[in-house]
Amino acid sequence: MPQHDKTRLICSCEGSMKVAAQALGGQGDGANHLCRSQLDHFRKALGAFGEITVACTQEAPLFTEVAEDMGYEGTLHFANIRETAGWSEAGQDATPKMAALLAMAEIAATPFDVVSLESNGITLILGRDQAALDLAQNLSDMLDITVLLLPGADVVPRPQTTWPVLQGRVRNATGHLGAFELTVDDYAAPHASSRARLTFDTARNGAISACDLVIDVTGGQPLFHETRPGYLRADPRDPVALARLVTEASQMVGTFDKPKYINFTAELCAHSRNTLTGCTRCLNLCPTGAITSNGDTVAIDPNICAGCGQCAAACPTGAAAYALPVTENIAARLRAGLAAYFTAGGKHAPIMLFHDADHGAALIDAMARFGKGLPAHVIPVQVNEPSQIGPEIMAAALAYGAGGLRVLAKERPAHPLDGLQDSLDLMAVICTQTGHDPASCALLAIDDPDALELALWQPAATARPMRSSFMPQDDKRGLLLLAMEEMNRTAPLPTDFIALPQGAPFGTVTLDHDACTLCLACVGACPAGALSDNPDLPMLRFTESACVQCSICVATCPEDALSLTPQIDLAAWAAPRRVLKQEEPFACTSCAKPFGTKSSIERVMQKLEDHWMFAGETGAERRRLLSMCDDCRTREVVMAGFDPHEKADS
């Protein structure tokens, strides 16, 4: 059994980079060939330590296999300090960055759920010409094929009907791998007597097709986003693409697991209340159609979701939370990495470079092997999707001492990055008003490693004297608020008030006191609990830190007494709930029991004064009932034999 807590194994990779093993928490002078001639060093560590961090990712499979063979029950971490730090023209200055990379690698990723998609190979091929039939022939031994040709398709009948060939035009399509449903118009079966060209019987509309796979070679507009599981598409004029389609489609039979990217908490959703629409950020941003309205909330279909993360990054309440990993896990990595960077002697304010495992990691690898590598002050942070980065992570990075951050994406990403750009624009406004460089947080849409090198090799700023070390909260809204507070506190020019643009997830509510009757309809409608009442007094209170500017209260108010102003007011965030309006309760004229408010009762009586039911002497008696509580009003009506249909005296 391991005798000690943890250790780090640092290797110079055959002397190809300079490493200060002891400064990085390693033992002695470290290793230079840990994966081969010095593998015994690793075996000895397995017997002595319960947690081991190996400064190598290239040979992680080998180290993992050795650990399994020895029955190791501890925890293994792997950190890449070679392509990301040591293989660089600034490698001799990269010790603080290496310390950051090791510390971040030791923050374990949070687990996530998966969803299973089941495909039996029932396939609908949509086509316009002979290419669809040829594709069907190539797949017929592996899949259960049906071909649906567009009306007017000119194809020669096959000698033998081994799979159906039908005519139709898709009107509507829903679903995913294993559960597609298509509505087809102009649907018709072929004439058995078709001779020179395939002809069809009388067409009908509204036919339904259910299938596991949809292969689209019509050459028209796509039915779904390219990331929809089970939807394959190719240009019918491209033989290479069609051949690739055969290989891909043939492998799509069986059970397939995909991550459940989003954890959704309906109770936190601010989409709608009482049929009045509020927040629509996620609906506006989702590129795949995975999010739909669902009454007062939205519904996120995990079978369709492709994991771009923009809904979670934009969600102001935390109802939609990214799970791969959770946002607070990324914040914890930033906290650990930046603390280690400065502890190891980092003098510059580092730039955090967020990238994915495919595009971004490949560019960094190319820079390390064929170019200058990454600068010593640029610390890469790998995430599942660059677009999952929201304002809470950006603010946390700056609060922990980063000089800025860059989000690396493709020049032509698979989905629009509108949500990410909105977050960057918001941060630019906040940075401007707190003394940070407005360009502290920026998008790098780059496919060329030389262009990335040029963008990153810029002079490094001196580290700020003030840095935060706050512990990330485990809820999105709490993390967002805390990160903003700490970013401001450690900023070059701290300020309590920041004006924000429309659409920001923070702000205040302004009340027209004269118009408000304290009906409190807004309190019942507010999804974030920012507006509240007092059970003992007619009172409307407001908690500014909870307001997400969804506008449901504005739409709900019958008196049009509310308006919204986007802002960050840190003094208001720290203050108790403030009273927007308070009145004395109206006392029942019969028993003196308090009910309602004076303004609301008086307004109702005034509005009803000219109504025929409340005119004259009889009407005056009826108006008097309005000044009574429910119990007294009921008793009075029963005793007086009140007839609601009786015409009042004129």
Secondary structure, 3 states (H helix, E strand, C coil): CCCEEEEEECECCCCCCCCCCCCCCECCCCECCCCCCCHHHHHHHHHHEEEEEECCCCCHHHHHHHHHHCCCCCEEEECCCHHHHHCCCCHHHCHHHHHHHHHHHCCCCCCCCEEEEEECCEEEEEECCHHHHHHHHHHCCCCEEEEEECCCCCCCCCCCCCCCEEEEEEEEEECCCCCEEEEEEEEECECCCCCCCCCECCCECCEEEEECEEEEECCCCCCCCCCCCCEEECCCCCHHHHHHHHHHHHCCCEEEEEECCEEECHHHCCCEECCEECCCHHHHHCCCCCEEEECCEEEECCCCCCCCCHHHHHCCCCCEEEECCEHHHHHHHHHHHHHHHHHCCCCECCEEEEECCCHHHHHHHHHHHHCCCCCCCEEEEECCCHHHCCHHHHHHHHHCCCCEEEEEECCCCCCCCHHHHHHHHHHHHHHHHHCCCCCCEEEEECCCHHHHHHHHCCCCCECCCCCCCCCCCCCHHHHHHHHHHHHHHCCCCCCCEEECCCCCCCEEEEECCCCCCCCCHHHHHCCCCCEEEECCEEEEEECHHHCCCCCHHHHHCCCCCEEEEEEEEHHHHHCCCEEEEECCEEECCCCCCEEEEHHHHHHHHHHHCCCHHHCHHHHHHHHHHCCCCHHHHHHHHHHHCCCCCCCCCC
